[in-house]
Amino acid sequence: MAWRGQLSRNLKELRILFCQTSPASSSARAFVERNYKDLKTLNPKFPILIRECSGTRPQLWARYDMGVERGVHLEGLTEEQISKAIEDLVKLGATLKA
């Protein structure tokens, strides 16, 4: 899980969007509840934006240099799969810098 400390090196911003009540967003909510503190501790000045809006499908957006953004739909994913999706986005950020 070394990627957790690399957020601020490879991304400019991470946004997690989900509905507060829908079953489709339950894994995204659980991921935020269990992992936000750790991610923020490892990346204290890095913007991790949590957006809750009724009826929103769970999504994850990563912003890189030069305004490049990549998104992932989280509907149907487990917490482990969400973690893997973020890891993949962090690794993508390293390749975009090269």
C-alpha positions in Angstrom: 0.0 0.0 0.0 2.9 2.3 -0.7 0.7 4.1 -3.2 -1.2 5.7 -0.4 1.7 8.0 0.4 2.1 8.9 -3.3 -1.2 10.7 -3.8 0.3 14.1 -3.5 3.2 13.3 -5.8 1.2 11.9 -8.7 -2.2 13.6 -8.5 -3.4 17.2 -8.0 -6.8 16.3 -6.6 -9.0 13.3 -5.7 -12.8 13.5 -5.7 -15.1 10.9 -4.5 -18.8 11.3 -5.3 -21.7 9.2 -3.9 -25.2 9.3 -2.5 -25.7 9.4 1.2 -28.5 6.7 1.2 -28.4 4.6 -1.9 -27.4 0.9 -1.7 -25.2 1.4 -4.8 -23.1 3.9 -2.9 -22.7 1.8 0.2 -19.2 0.5 -0.6 -18.0 4.0 -1.5 -19.3 5.3 1.8 -17.7 2.5 3.7 -14.4 3.1 1.9 -14.4 6.8 2.9 -15.3 6.0 6.5 -12.5 3.5 6.8 -9.7 5.1 4.7 -10.1 8.9 4.6 -8.2 9.5 7.9 -5.3 7.3 6.8 -5.1 8.9 3.3 -5.3 12.4 4.8 -2.6 11.6 7.4 -0.2 10.4 4.7 -1.0 13.4 2.4 -2.0 16.3 4.7 -2.0 19.1 2.2 -3.5 17.0 -0.7 -7.1 17.9 -1.6 -9.3 14.8 -1.1 -12.8 16.0 -1.9 -15.8 14.1 -0.7 -19.1 15.0 -2.5 -22.3 13.6 -1.2 -25.4 14.3 -3.3 -28.8 12.5 -3.3 -29.2 10.3 -6.3 -25.5 10.5 -7.4 -23.9 7.4 -8.8 -20.7 6.5 -6.9 -17.7 7.9 -8.9 -14.0 8.6 -8.4 -12.2 11.4 -10.2 -8.5 12.0 -10.3 -7.1 15.3 -11.6 -3.5 15.4 -12.8 -1.2 18.1 -14.2 -2.4 20.3 -17.0 -6.1 19.7 -16.1 -6.1 16.0 -17.2 -8.8 14.1 -15.4 -9.7 10.4 -15.3 -12.9 9.0 -13.7 -14.0 5.6 -12.5 -17.6 4.5 -11.8 -17.7 2.7 -8.4 -21.1 1.2 -8.6 -20.9 -2.6 -7.8 -17.3 -2.4 -6.6 -16.1 -3.6 -3.2 -14.0 -1.6 -0.9 -10.9 -3.5 -2.0 -11.7 -2.8 -5.7 -12.2 0.9 -4.9 -8.7 0.9 -3.3 -7.3 -0.9 -6.3 -9.0 1.7 -8.6 -7.3 4.6 -6.7 -4.0 2.7 -6.8 -4.3 2.4 -10.6 -5.1 6.1 -10.9 -2.0 7.0 -8.8 0.2 4.7 -11.0 -1.3 6.4 -14.1 -0.3 9.7 -12.7 3.3 8.6 -12.4 3.3 7.6 -16.1 1.7 10.9 -17.2 4.6 12.7 -15.5 7.3 10.7 -17.3 
